[in-house]
Amino acid sequence: MDKINVTKEYTNGETTIVWQSNKCMHSAKCVQNLPSVFQPKEQPWIKIENALDEEIKNTVAKCPSGALTIKHKQ
């Protein structure tokens, strides 16, 4: 059975975190590195307003599966 792909975007107006559920391997690197933003037991689970853009970018870059990516305001 194929995984259902859910893509969600979380933005603060300047930076947008894109999460693709089918790529996520639940390594929890995001939660370990930036728990103020990545809160899997909450809804929404990503609270982008809780950190600076640079902290968010650094944490997303550590995502081993590529499930988390960044889009910048154009």
JOLIN-V946157 format. One record per residue. N is the residue number from 1. PHI is phi in degrees with one decimal (999 if undefined). NEAR is the number of other ideal C-beta (glycine too) atoms within 8 Angstrom. Layout:
# JOLIN-V946157
n	phi	near
N	PHI	NEAR
N	PHI	NEAR
This chain:
# JOLIN-V946157
n	phi	near
1	999	2
2	-74.8	3
3	-70.7	6
4	-80.5	6
5	-94.2	7
6	-114.5	7
7	-116.4	8
8	-127.5	9
9	-121.2	9
10	-128.2	10
11	-129.6	9
12	-114.1	8
13	100.7	4
14	-105.2	7
15	-117.5	13
16	-125.8	12
17	-91.6	14
18	-108.6	11
19	-118.0	12
20	-112.7	12
21	-59.9	12
22	-71.9	8
23	-92.3	8
24	-67.8	9
25	-106.2	7
26	55.5	4
27	-74.4	7
28	66.8	7
29	-60.9	10
30	-62.9	13
31	-65.6	10
32	-66.3	6
33	-83.4	10
34	-148.0	11
35	-66.0	8
36	-70.3	7
37	-102.4	14
38	-98.4	11
39	-128.2	11
40	-61.6	7
41	-92.7	4
42	-108.2	7
43	-126.6	3
44	-69.1	7
45	-80.9	9
46	-111.4	11
47	-114.3	11
48	-60.4	13
49	-72.3	5
50	-88.6	6
51	-153.8	11
52	-75.4	5
53	-53.2	9
54	-63.3	6
55	-64.0	10
56	-64.3	15
57	-58.9	10
58	-63.1	9
59	-70.9	15
60	-61.2	12
61	-63.7	6
62	-89.5	9
63	-66.9	13
64	-70.5	7
65	-96.6	8
66	80.8	8
67	-68.7	10
68	-105.2	10
69	-138.4	9
70	-116.0	11
71	-117.5	7
72	-102.7	7
73	-61.4	6
74	-92.5	2
